[in-house]
Amino acid sequence: MRFASSITEATDARRAVDELLEPVDSRLTRGMVDLALLFITKDFKDHLADVIDRIGTGFPGAVLLGCTAQGTIGFDKELERVPSMSLLVASMPNVEVRPFYMRQSDLESIRTPLDWERIVGVSPESRPTFVALADPFRLAIHDFIDQINEAYPGSPLVGGVASAARMPQQNRLILNGDTHREGIVGIALTGLLAVDTVVSQGCRPIGKPFVITKAERNVIRELGGRAALEQLQNVLARLSREDERLVKQSLFVGRVIDEYKDRFTRGDFLIHNIIGVDRHSGAVAISGHARIGATVQFHVRDAASADEDLRKMLSPHADTGIRGALLFGCNGRGTQMWPEPGHDVGVLRELLGDVPVAGFFCGGEFGPIGGANFIHGFTASIALFRQPDNRLEG
């Protein structure tokens, strides 16, 4: 199994493709490439058909997957708000790559798991890994993820939401020689391949965990038998001055996904925004479902916390034989969070070595937490590809 990646800032489309293809030739034989992933900014929309044709011709046996983006990630760079393209190609013997495309009407027509097998071409028993890229305007993305979780329990989904548009029909989703203006494109990977996933939400917990004892819909009314706002105020009263400052800028609620664990650490929480409080009733409203009996903990986020979280999440994967990586980063990260560009890809290469990597800045990131898939924000969702015999311990 071999991977190669490249990235270009060239503004001329033909030259840009030349710069993408040149470094690949030193690592891989083009005819042996099984998968190519292309991320491209909207600056090349008038030349997109020619770019896709050249990439497809360059790797004649490969499945081509990609989308348009606000910025791209590749090799050792993160390029934001400038013309750019990034590419990751892979030669994966004994791995099957099944492409699929779905519109909202396809999603609504699904009634049984057999309908999913018909569309994506793999059974749940094959334990696929999904990589998917979506347009947000005319697809119920949460429904898609919920159905994937139900039809393929335990199968990870990574990817993100195309970020090159603010209106319907302006993003482009790429699948082989076709482009789509809506829906979702993806691949299902099965066979002799292991994919480790890292979902770094950039937060760290404060205070202690609480159990939701009274709630309705997205409103937490009581934590541990007391008003939610009262419990929050108790947490705030014990914070350091620095954490007090962070709370004023970014306060979140993390909900535990796997309640059967003895203790909860990074990666166990799904992070929700706090969208309002009622000082009269003491209720706290969040951006997700508030379920009675769920364990939650308050979190904060800043650049230092996000850096620490990413490093702790990636460190266990050092020296495990990672061959290639996909990095889907929120468009609120990058230089929106750190003063210098290239933070996330830099940390990945610092900890994992000279790993070929590509990705883009997303309008939402797909990734699993606690064995279930979700869509996230302000997240780095990463897929790490390796041989299945180099398994992580524990």
Secondary structure, DSSP 4 states (H G I P E B T S, - for coil): -EEEEEEE--SSHHHHHHHHHHHHHTT--GGG--EEEEEEEGGGGGGHHHHHHHHHHHSTTSEEEEEEESEEEETTEEEESS--EEEEEEE-TTEEEEEEEE-HHHHHH--SHHHHHHHH---GGG--EEEEEE-SSSS-HHHHHHHHHHHSTT--EEEEE--S-SSTT-S-EEETTEEESSSEEEEEEEES-EEEEEEE--EEE-S--EEEEEEETTEEEEETTEEHHHHHHHHHHT--HHHHHHHHH-EEEEEES-TTSSS--TTSEEEEEEEEEETTTTEEEESS---TT-EEEEEEE-HHHHHHHHHHHHGGGTTS-EEEEEEEEETTSGGGTSSSS-HHHHHHHHHH-S--EEEEEESSEEEEETTEEEEESS-EEEEEEE-TTSPPP-
